[in-house]
Amino acid sequence: MQKRDTILFDLDGTLLRIDFDDFLKRYFKALTGEFTDLAEPELFIKVLMKSTQDMIENDGILTNEGAFMNSFFSMIEVEDIEAIKTRFDSFYKEKFPLLGEDVKPSAKVLEMVGLFKELGYTMAITTNPLFPREAILERVRWAGLNPDDFVMVTSYEEMHYAKPNLAYFQEAIDKLGRKPESCILVGNDLQEDIVAGRLGIKTFLVEDYLIDRGTEEEIIPDWRGSLEDFVDYIKENF
């Protein structure tokens, strides 16, 4: 195998073994409950979803946080925007961690990350940057991992694009000071993770929580299989 020294991990469904759609439902419900004074729950969820979509479609002029806030406050009128932002921050610090109370770390994930660490690879978490840093670091801890083991964890404060935009992956590796040819990406989403292969990043599709939207566009990973198989592959080939 050509020597590549940097591992880019997806988070949800890869390092963090959860059903992301189920998590989003619980997250939206919890967040909506904190802002019942601003809008009816049904409207608030629609605003959240539209603002999130605007982050996904971000063109790079603003950070994802800026894109979200601009969209959100264009639909929800408030007198004191900074006060509402403070309430968002409080939610992520105090209430968001409760959403992970029933999440159990995966022994195989810990083994995989431990192997790459022992082998001296630089590791980064390239999760879709649609959440604040505090919320993403919390989810890293849910996975039983130490955020300090990763040189970068992408979040909405500093990123200007989102998956599956190739500009997101390019921005991430630029921040790392890497070229695509020195990177390996490990993810579970064919369309949102493995698409990074088009930049020249080597891609490994872990299929335990596979997401494949069945698009006509063919996306082929360099390797695919279960997490258990991938751990064995690391031991034999890295």
C-alpha positions as CSV (number, residue, x, y, z in Angstrom):
1,M,0.0,0.0,0.0
2,Q,1.2,3.5,-0.9
3,K,2.2,5.2,2.4
4,R,-0.5,7.6,3.5
5,D,0.0,9.1,7.0
6,T,-3.4,10.8,7.8
7,I,-6.7,9.1,8.7
8,L,-9.9,11.0,8.2
9,F,-12.7,9.5,10.2
10,D,-16.4,10.1,9.8
11,L,-18.2,10.2,13.1
12,D,-21.9,9.2,13.1
13,G,-22.3,5.5,12.0
14,T,-18.5,5.1,11.9
15,L,-16.9,6.0,15.2
16,L,-20.2,6.6,16.9
17,R,-22.4,3.5,16.4
18,I,-25.8,5.1,16.4
19,D,-28.8,5.4,14.0
20,F,-28.3,9.0,13.0
21,D,-31.9,9.5,11.8
22,D,-33.2,8.4,15.2
23,F,-30.6,10.7,16.9
24,L,-31.8,13.6,14.8
25,K,-35.4,13.1,15.8
26,R,-34.5,13.1,19.5
27,Y,-32.2,16.1,19.0
28,F,-34.8,18.2,17.2
29,K,-37.3,17.4,19.9
30,A,-35.0,18.4,22.7
31,L,-33.9,21.6,21.0
32,T,-37.5,22.5,20.1
33,G,-38.5,22.1,23.8
34,E,-36.0,24.8,24.7
35,F,-37.5,27.5,22.4
36,T,-41.3,27.1,22.8
37,D,-41.5,30.8,23.5
38,L,-40.2,31.6,20.0
39,A,-42.4,29.5,17.8
40,E,-44.8,26.5,17.8
41,P,-42.9,23.2,17.8
42,E,-43.9,22.3,14.2
43,L,-42.8,25.7,12.9
44,F,-39.6,25.6,14.9
45,I,-38.6,22.2,13.4
46,K,-39.3,23.5,9.9
47,V,-37.0,26.5,10.6
48,L,-34.3,24.2,12.0
49,M,-34.5,21.9,8.9
50,K,-34.4,24.8,6.5
51,S,-31.5,26.4,8.3
52,T,-29.6,23.1,8.3
53,Q,-30.2,22.7,4.6
54,D,-28.8,26.1,4.0
55,M,-25.7,25.0,5.8
56,I,-25.4,22.0,3.6
57,E,-25.7,24.2,0.5
58,N,-23.3,26.8,1.9
59,D,-21.2,28.3,-0.9
60,G,-18.2,29.2,1.2
61,I,-18.7,32.9,1.7
62,L,-19.8,32.4,5.4
63,T,-18.9,29.8,7.9
64,N,-21.6,27.1,8.3
65,E,-22.5,28.7,11.6
66,G,-23.0,32.0,9.8
67,A,-25.1,30.4,7.2
68,F,-27.2,28.7,9.8
69,M,-27.7,31.8,11.9
70,N,-28.5,34.0,8.9
71,S,-31.1,31.5,7.8
72,F,-32.6,30.9,11.2
73,F,-33.0,34.6,12.1
74,S,-34.5,35.4,8.7
75,M,-37.4,33.2,9.7
76,I,-37.6,33.7,13.4
77,E,-37.9,37.4,14.5
78,V,-36.4,38.2,17.9
79,E,-35.4,41.4,19.6
80,D,-32.1,40.2,21.0
81,I,-30.2,37.8,18.6
82,E,-27.2,37.5,20.9
83,A,-29.5,36.4,23.8
84,I,-30.9,33.6,21.6
85,K,-27.4,32.6,20.6
86,T,-26.5,32.3,24.3
87,R,-29.5,30.1,24.8
88,F,-28.3,27.8,22.0
89,D,-24.9,27.6,23.7
90,S,-26.5,26.7,27.0
91,F,-28.5,24.0,25.4
92,Y,-25.4,22.4,23.9
93,K,-23.5,22.6,27.2
94,E,-26.3,21.5,29.6
95,K,-29.0,19.5,27.7
96,F,-27.4,18.1,24.6
97,P,-25.1,15.7,26.6
98,L,-28.2,13.9,28.0
99,L,-29.0,12.7,24.5
100,G,-26.1,10.3,24.7
101,E,-26.9,8.6,28.0
102,D,-27.9,5.4,26.3
103,V,-25.0,5.3,23.8
104,K,-22.4,2.6,24.3
105,P,-18.9,2.7,22.9
106,S,-17.9,0.0,20.4
107,A,-14.9,-2.1,21.5
108,K,-14.0,-2.6,17.8
109,V,-14.0,1.2,17.2
110,L,-11.7,1.7,20.2
111,E,-9.4,-1.1,18.8
112,M,-9.4,0.4,15.3
113,V,-8.5,3.9,16.6
114,G,-5.9,2.4,19.0
115,L,-4.2,0.6,16.1
116,F,-3.9,3.7,14.0
117,K,-2.6,5.6,17.0
118,E,0.0,2.9,17.8
119,L,1.1,2.9,14.1
120,G,1.7,6.7,14.3
121,Y,-0.9,7.9,12.0
122,T,-2.2,11.5,12.2
123,M,-6.0,11.2,12.9
124,A,-8.7,13.7,12.3
125,I,-12.5,13.6,12.5
126,T,-14.2,14.8,9.4
127,T,-17.8,14.7,10.5
128,N,-20.3,16.8,8.6
129,P,-19.9,20.2,10.2
130,L,-23.5,21.0,11.0
131,F,-23.1,21.2,14.8
132,P,-21.2,23.5,17.2
133,R,-17.8,22.2,18.3
134,E,-19.1,21.6,21.8
135,A,-21.8,19.2,20.5
136,I,-19.4,17.4,18.2
137,L,-16.8,16.9,20.9
138,E,-19.5,15.6,23.2
139,R,-20.5,13.0,20.6
140,V,-16.8,12.0,20.2
141,R,-16.8,11.3,24.0
142,W,-20.0,9.2,23.6
143,A,-18.0,7.0,21.3
144,G,-15.6,6.4,24.2
145,L,-12.8,8.4,22.5
146,N,-10.5,11.2,23.6
147,P,-10.9,14.3,21.4
148,D,-7.2,15.1,22.1
149,D,-6.2,12.1,20.0
150,F,-7.4,13.9,16.9
151,V,-5.5,16.8,15.5
152,M,-8.7,18.3,14.0
153,V,-12.5,17.8,14.5
154,T,-14.5,19.7,12.0
155,S,-17.4,21.8,13.3
156,Y,-19.7,24.5,12.0
157,E,-17.7,27.4,13.6
158,E,-14.7,27.1,11.2
159,M,-15.9,25.2,8.1
160,H,-17.4,26.8,5.1
161,Y,-18.9,23.8,3.3
162,A,-20.6,20.5,4.2
163,K,-20.8,16.9,2.9
164,P,-21.1,15.8,0.1
165,N,-19.5,18.9,-1.4
166,L,-16.0,18.1,-2.4
167,A,-15.0,21.6,-1.2
168,Y,-15.6,20.4,2.3
169,F,-13.0,17.6,2.1
170,Q,-10.6,20.0,0.3
171,E,-11.0,22.6,3.1
172,A,-10.5,19.9,5.7
173,I,-7.2,18.6,4.2
174,D,-6.0,22.1,3.5
175,K,-6.5,22.9,7.2
176,L,-4.4,19.8,8.0
177,G,-1.7,20.9,5.5
178,R,-2.1,17.6,3.6
179,K,-2.6,16.5,0.0
180,P,-5.3,14.0,-1.0
181,E,-2.6,11.5,-1.8
182,S,-1.5,11.4,1.9
183,C,-5.0,10.8,3.3
184,I,-7.3,7.8,4.0
185,L,-11.0,8.3,4.7
186,V,-13.0,5.9,6.8
187,G,-16.8,6.3,6.6
188,N,-20.2,4.5,6.4
189,D,-22.0,6.8,3.9
190,L,-21.4,6.0,0.2
191,Q,-22.6,9.3,-1.2
192,E,-21.4,11.7,1.6
193,D,-18.1,10.0,2.7
194,I,-16.8,7.8,-0.1
195,V,-17.3,10.6,-2.7
196,A,-14.0,12.0,-1.2
197,G,-12.2,9.5,-3.4
198,R,-12.7,11.8,-6.3
199,L,-10.1,14.1,-4.9
200,G,-7.6,11.3,-4.7
201,I,-8.3,10.4,-1.1
202,K,-8.2,6.6,-0.5
203,T,-11.6,5.5,0.8
204,F,-12.7,2.7,3.1
205,L,-16.4,2.0,3.5
206,V,-17.4,0.4,6.8
207,E,-20.8,-1.2,6.2
208,D,-22.2,-2.0,9.6
209,Y,-24.3,1.2,9.5
210,L,-24.2,1.6,5.7
211,I,-26.0,4.5,4.1
212,D,-26.5,4.1,0.4
213,R,-29.1,6.3,-1.2
214,G,-28.9,4.3,-4.4
215,T,-28.1,7.2,-6.7
216,E,-27.4,6.5,-10.4
217,E,-23.9,8.0,-10.0
218,E,-21.5,5.2,-9.3
219,I,-19.2,5.7,-6.3
220,I,-16.7,2.9,-5.6
221,P,-14.6,2.7,-2.4
222,D,-11.1,1.4,-2.4
223,W,-12.2,-1.2,0.2
224,R,-15.5,-2.1,1.8
225,G,-16.6,-4.5,4.5
226,S,-17.6,-4.8,8.2
227,L,-15.8,-2.9,11.0
228,E,-14.5,-6.3,12.3
229,D,-13.1,-7.0,8.8
230,F,-11.5,-3.6,8.7
231,V,-9.7,-4.1,12.0
232,D,-8.3,-7.3,10.6
233,Y,-7.3,-5.5,7.4
234,I,-5.4,-2.9,9.4
235,K,-3.5,-5.5,11.2
236,E,-2.5,-7.3,8.0
237,N,-1.9,-4.3,5.7
238,F,-0.9,-1.2,7.6
